[in-house]
Amino acid sequence: MKLTIYRLVRDPRSHHKIIGKDTLRVINVTDSFVGIGDKGEINKAEFQKLADALEPNNEGFTIQ
């Protein structure tokens, strides 16, 4: 499973318009990570804690 941490790229003329994502970090997460339950369920709060600890200025993450 991969955790991709990103920051949003905004249009310099209009900060409300998002034009993309800037990848800050991609890490592999093993099944032993506390955010993955015994049956494979995902605890997004634990992934959010990890993303915030690794990249404090992140604006989001995806789990693949």
Buried (B, 14 or more C-beta within 10 A) or exposed (E): BEBBBBBEEBEEEEEEEEEEBEEBEEEEBEEEBEBBEEEEEBEEEBBBEBBEEBBEEBBEBBBE
